[in-house]
Amino acid sequence: GCISRLRVIGLALGQEKTRNELVPYLTSEIEQGKFPDEVLVSIAEVLGSFVDFVGDVSNAHCLFRPLELLCAAEESTVREQAVASIVVIGKRMPSAQLQEHLVPMAKRLAKQTDWFTPRVSACGIFPLAYSCVAADDGAADATEAQRVARIEAAKELRETFCIHLGIDESPMVRRAAASRLSAYAEALGPMHTAEDLLPLYRTLLADEQESVRVNALQGTAAICGL
């Protein structure tokens, strides 16, 4: 019952206490495995609409920590809702803030090797992570060093998705990567889709798992369109 009233609690506490007390409390409880899956789904959903309860967009990244934990959940509905909420929050945040908070989170999830679930979730966050890095590529006020750093960051994200996640040993991760081909192609644009994503697309179409092949097929229109 309390979880369904999180917005009411957040409103009653005020922005500072919600940010400094309620969110860390939820994070700690999630970390200790205190909640059943149906409660975790509710938390993941509510946090997606919690930006205004923690202050404003400049404070929104504080919501990423509990959501990152939920991205590793065993139950797929919890992970999917966590990823959806991260994307909803991320789309409200400026590029620089996403580069500081979202990109490292996406990379952390992609590099977790003790269990496959964080890598499944990473696939859903990578299109937005790449978009925010690529969006600044041509920023007029960027220094040469900043430009080079962004190009390197974009290259690393492309390689992580196309080389690591896309051919992961876990079929569940490959299936998740295949299901995000359309969104990732859109983020990459024509040149990198042709250079980096097309080889992965062909590989996934020939995957031994039918569900991976089916998901890859669904990205055909987007990839061919580019």
N, C-alpha and C positions, 0 to 999 in steps of 0.2 A: 504493500500500500504506500509506504513512504517513497518508493522509487517513482511511482506514478505521480507523486506530488513534488518531485524535485524542483520543478519550476516555481512552485509556491514557496518552497523552502529557500530557493535562491533569491526570490524576490524579497522574502522576509529578512534574510541575512544581509542583503545589500551586496554590491559588487565586490568590495574589497574582501569581505569575509568569505564570500562564495569562492573567490579566486585563491585566497590564502588558507582557507580552512576546509570548505566543503569538497573542492576538487582534490586536494591532497588526501583527505579522508577516504573518498571513493577510490582513489588510486591505491591506497594502502589495503583497503578491503578486497579489491580485485586481485591485488598481488598475493594476498593470503588465501585466495580461493573461497571467500566467505559466501559468495552468491551462486545460486543455481543458474542454469543457462537462460531460462526465460527472463530472469531479472537482469542478466547481463545484456540481453538483446534490448531491453527497455532502457538501460543506462546508455548503451551505445546510441540509441535513437534520440534520447533526450539531449545528450551532449552535442549532437549536431545542431541543435537550435539554441545553444547556451551562450553564444558569443555575447549577446547583450547583457547577460546575467553576470559575466565576469569583467565587465567594463566596456570595452569596445574592441574593434578589430586589432588594435595594437597589443591587446592582452590575450587574443584568441589562441595563441600557441600553447597556453597553459592547459588547454583541453586535449592537446595531442598525447600527453603522457598516459592518461588512462585509456585513451583510444588505441594507442600503440600496444598496450598490454592485451587489449581485447582482440587485436589483430592476430594474436598467437593462440587464441582459444581453440579448443578441440572442435566445438560445435560450429558448423559452417554458417548458420544463420547469424551467430554472434559476430563472426569475422566479417561477413558481408555487410552487416549494418555498421560496424566500426569503420570499414573502408568508405562506405557511402557517406558517413558523417564527416570523416576526414576531408573528403572531396568537397562536400558542401561548405565546410568551414574554410578550407583552402581557397575556394573560388572567391571568397570575400576578402582575402588577404592580399596585400601588395607583393609584388615580385620579390623584393629584397627580403621581406619577412619569410616568404616561402623558401627562399634559398638558405636562409639561416636555420629554419626549423623543420620544414617539410622534407627537403632533399636529404639531410642527414638521416631522418627517420626512415625514409624509403630505402636508403642504402643499408641501414642497420638491419631492417627486416629482410632484405634480399640476401644478406650475408649470414643469417642465422642458420647454422647447419645441424643443431641438435634435434630439430623437429621441422617438418615440412610446412606447417601452417603459417608461420610468419612470411615465408617466401610466396605462398599463395596470395596472401594479402598484399605483399609488395607489388605484385603484378597490377593490382587495381589502382595503386597510388602513383606508379611510374609515369603514366601519361601526363598528369598534372605536374609532377616533379620536373619532367623534361620541359614542359611548356614554359615554366617560369624561368628556367635557365636559358632556353632558346629565345624567349621574348626579349631578353636584355642584350642579345648578341650585337645588335646594331645601335645600342644606346649612344646617343650623340655625345653625352658628357662623360662617357667611360674612358678611363686611362688605358693605355696600351696593355699594362699589366692586368687590369681588370678584364679586358677583352680576351686576353690569352687564357686567363683563369676560367672564364666562362666557357670558352671553346673546349678546354680540357675537361671541365665538369660535364658538359653536354656529351662529349665523347665517352666519358666513363659511364654515364647513364645509358647511353646507347649500347655499349658493350655489355653492361650488366644485364640488361633486358634480353638482348639478342643472342648473347653467347652463353650466359649462365642460366638465367631463369627459363629461357626458351628451350634449352636442351637439358633441363634439370633431370636428375635420375628419377625423381618422383613424378609419376603420371599426373598427379593432382596439380602439381606446379605447372607442368607443361600445358595441361588443360586450361588452367587459369591464364597463362600467357597467351594461349591461342584465342581465348575469349576476349582478350583486350587488344587484339591486333588492330581493329578499326580505330579505336580511341588513340592507340599509340601511333598509327600511321598519320592520323590527323595532326598529332603533336609534332611528329618528325618533319612533315612536309615532303614534297616530291623527291628531292635529291636523296635524302637519307632513307626514305622508304625504299627507293630503288637499290641503294647501295647496301643498306644494313638489314632492312626488314624483309625484303623479297627472298633472300636466301633462307631466312628462318621460316618464312611462310611456306616455302617449298618443302622444307624439312618436316614441318608440322603436318603438312598434307599427306606425308608418307609415314606418319607415326604408327607404331604398332597398335596403339590404343584407338579404338573407333571414336570415343568421345573427344579425343584431342583433334582428330581429323575433322569431325563435324564442326567443332568450334572454329577451327582454322578456316574452313569453307565459308563460314558466316562473315569472315573478314574480307572475302574476295572483292566485293563491290568497292569497298573503301580503298583497298590497295590498288586495284586496277584503275579506279577513278583518279588516283594521284599519279 
